[in-house]
Amino acid sequence: MSSPTPQLISPVQLPSVQLPGLGPVLLALLPNSGPTAGGNTVTLVGLGLAGTTSVLFGGVSATIVGQDPLGLTVTVQPPAHAAGSVLVTATNGAGTTNPVSYTYVVTAPPATPTAAAIIPPTGPTTGNTPFIIAGSGLQNGTVTFGLTPATVLGTDPSGTVLFGVTPAGPAGGGNVPVTVTTPGGTATVPGGYTYVPPAPVVTGTLTPVTAAAGSTFSIAGAQLFGATVLFGATPASGVVVNLAGTALTGTVPPGISGSTVAVTVQTAGGTVSAGSFTYL
């Protein structure tokens, strides 16, 4: 007994949902209003809309950006139009729908932002410090510290408080401008934000510990950016810190021969002892 010849099964085609005997039907627009500039997203809801080739808003073509295969929805971007109500129709091979009203409205321009203060106004150079900016019109804002963007977490519903996390700052610390930019413009926070470096660290002994004024000395450590070195109460001259902030050199200032003074290293992050020094 011979086996039956296998039959090829055609792909299933989803039929367009359509009322018998009628062309396409337009039931609603979601939303049924939008800005005079157009370009927003509007969904046409109806029956028999599959294969829509044209959607007119007041006789002007909209941009079709999507359709569902059942013919229940068509997604479009309306054209620009003067304020007021217009009739919307959709056309496909089966005909043109009944018209449905859509209203163009004048939208107010976004508010110009203001920035009154940042809290806290200082923080570590490593960044990652939560902050808030108080002001107005801060919705959809981006924030920069100097030239570095911060992480914005959001705003309150009224747009008067913006929440974020600071980026890392200059290794040596210092003040940087803080700006908030929204669709309505840019605002600068008064006083900016001051980065504070970690406290300096001295990891080795002062070299040399005995010498005459005018000699060259060196100190090894960490976080030495922007350091000032004091021999007693007298600052050393020519202090130079390497790019890594791990070593510095300078010139021993004048002192009394035979005297011993304390040596300290000061930065924006604090003060640390570097031992003592005896003048020859």
N, C-alpha and C positions, 0 to 999 in steps of 0.2 A: 504494500500500500504506500503510494507516494506521499511525501510530506507536502503540506500546503505551502504555496509560494508566499514568503514573507511580504507584507505590505508596508510601504513607506508611509510613515505618519507625518503629515504636514504640521508645521508649528501652529500652535493655537493663536489666533488673532483675537485680541480683545475688542469687542464691538463698541462703537461709540454709543453712549447713552443718549437717546434722542426720542422725542415724542413722535408716535406714528403719524405720518402724513404732514409733519411740520418741519420747517427748516431749523436752524440753530436758534436757541432761546437764551436770552441774557436775563438772569435773575437778580444779580446784585454785583456791586463793586465794593471791594474791601481794600483800603478804606474808600469812602465815597467823597473824599475831599483831599486836597493837597496844595502845596505851594505853587505860586504863579511861575516859579522858575522851572517847574516840572522836574523830571529825573528821579522822582521817588518811585517806589514799587507799589503797584496796584494789581490786585488779583481779580479777574473777571470770573464770576461763578455762574454757571448755566448748564444747559443741556445741548448736546450735539455740537460742541465747540471744537471737536477734533479737526486738525488741518486748517485752523484759522490762519489766514494769510494777511489779514489787514484788520487793525483796530483803529478807529477814528475817535478823537476827542474834539468835538466841535468841528469836525471836518478835516482835522489835521492828524496825520499818522503818528501813532505811538510806536515805540520800539518793543517788539515782542521778544521776551527773554526766556520764556518757557511755556510748555503746554503739557497737560497730563494725557495719557493715551486713551482714557475713557471719554474725553471731551467734556469734562466737568469744569475744568479751570484753565485759564490762560493768564500768564503773568506778563505784565507790560511795564514800561516806564513812560509816563505821559510826556507829551511835548510841553514846552512853555506856552502860557496863554495868559491873557489879561484876567483880572479878578472877575469872578462871576460863575454862573452855572452853564455847563455845556452838556450836550447829549453825546453819549458814547455808544458806538455800535461795533460789532465784530462781524467779519465776513469770511466764509469758507466756500467750498465747492457746492454746498447745499443751499447757500443763500446768505442773507444778511439778517442779523438779529433785530429784535425790537430795541429801541433806544432806552438807555437808563441814564439818569442825571448824575453828573459829577460836578463838584464845586471847587473852583480855584480860589484860594484865599491868600491874602498878603501876609507874609510872616515877618515878624519883627526881626531886625538884625540882631545877632548875638551881642550880649552886653560886653562892654569893655571891662576886662578884669581889673581889680585893685588888689594889692597885697600890702597889708598893714604891718604884719610882723611874722617872724618865724620862731617857733618854740621847739626845742631849745635853740639859742643863737650860736652855740658852740658845740663842738664834739670832736672825737678822735680822728686822726688822719686816716685811720683804717676804714672809716665810713661805717655803713650798716647800722646807723643810728636812726631810730624812728623820729619823725618830725611832723609838725603840722604848720600850715600857713593859714593865717586868718586874713580874710578880705571879703571880696564879693565877686560874683561872676566867674568863679573858678572851675565850673563844670567843664569836663573834657580837656583839662589843662595838662600840659607837660611842664616839667621843672628842670632847670639846669643849674648846677653849682659851678660857677666859672664856665668852662666849656663842656663839662661832663654831665650827661643826663642822670637824673635821679630816678628811682623806682617810684612811680605814683600808684598808690593803692586805691584811690578814689576820693570822692568828696561827699559831704552831707547833701541831702536833697535840695537845700537852698543855695548851695554853691558858695557858702561863706567860710567853709573850712575844708582845706585839702590835706589829705594824709599821704605820707610817703616815707621812704627810707633813703638816707644820704648815700652818695657814692663815695669812694675813697678820694682823699684830697692830696695836696702837695706833701711830699715826705717831710719837709721842714715846717709844715703848718702854715698858718697865715689866713688872711681874710679873702674871701672870694665873693663876687656878686651872685645873687640868686634871682633868677627870673622865672616868671610863670607865663606861659604862652597858651592862649585858647583861640578858638575861631574868631573871637572878638578883638584880639590884640595881645599885647605883651605888657606885663607889669613887673617892676623891680622891687624886691623886698628891701625896705630901708635898713641900712647897716650891713646887709649881706649876712654871711655865715663865716665864723672863724674856726678853722681847723686847729686843734691843739695836738702837737706830737706827743708820743709817750715820753716819760721822764728819761733823761740821759742815763747811760750806764757806763761805768768805767770798769773794764775787765782786766787791765794790767796796770803796772806801776808807772808813775811819771818817770820819763827818761830825758835827761839825767835828773837825779835828786839833789845834786850839788854842782853848781856852775856859777859863772859870773853873769851879771846882767848883759844882755845882748846876745846870749847863747841861744841856740835853737833847741827847743824841747819837743817832745811828742807824747801823746796820750792815746791809748787804744781803748775801744769800748763799742758802744752801739747807740743809735739814736742821737748822734752828736750834731745833727744838722743845725746850722745857725748858732753854734756854740760861742760863748764868750768865756775866756779863762781868766780867773783872778788869782794873782799871787798876793795873798793877804787881801788888801783892798784895792790893789793896783791892777788894772787890766793889762793882759799881755797884748802885744801888737802882732799884726801879720798872721792872725789865726786862719788856717785853711783846713777845711774838712773834706775828706775824700767823698766820692759820689755815693758810696754805700753808707756813709755816716758812721763808719766803724773806726776811724782814726783821724787825728788832727795833729797839726804841727803849728808852731808859733815861735815868737821871740820873747825871751825872758825880759820882763820890764825892769827898770831901775830898782835897786833895793840896798839895804845897809849891809855891808860886808860882815859876814859872820852871823847874821841873823837868820832865823828859821821862820818861815811863814807857811800857813795853810794854803793849799791850792784847790780851788773849786771850779767846776765846770757848770755853766748856766746855759740853759736853752729855754725856749718857750714852754717846754714840758716840765721844767723844774730845775733843781740844783743838786749836784752830787759832788762828794769829795774825791779828789784825785791824789790825796796824800799830802806830804809836806816837802818843802824845798829849802835848801840852805844856800845862802849867797856866799861865794868865795870873796 
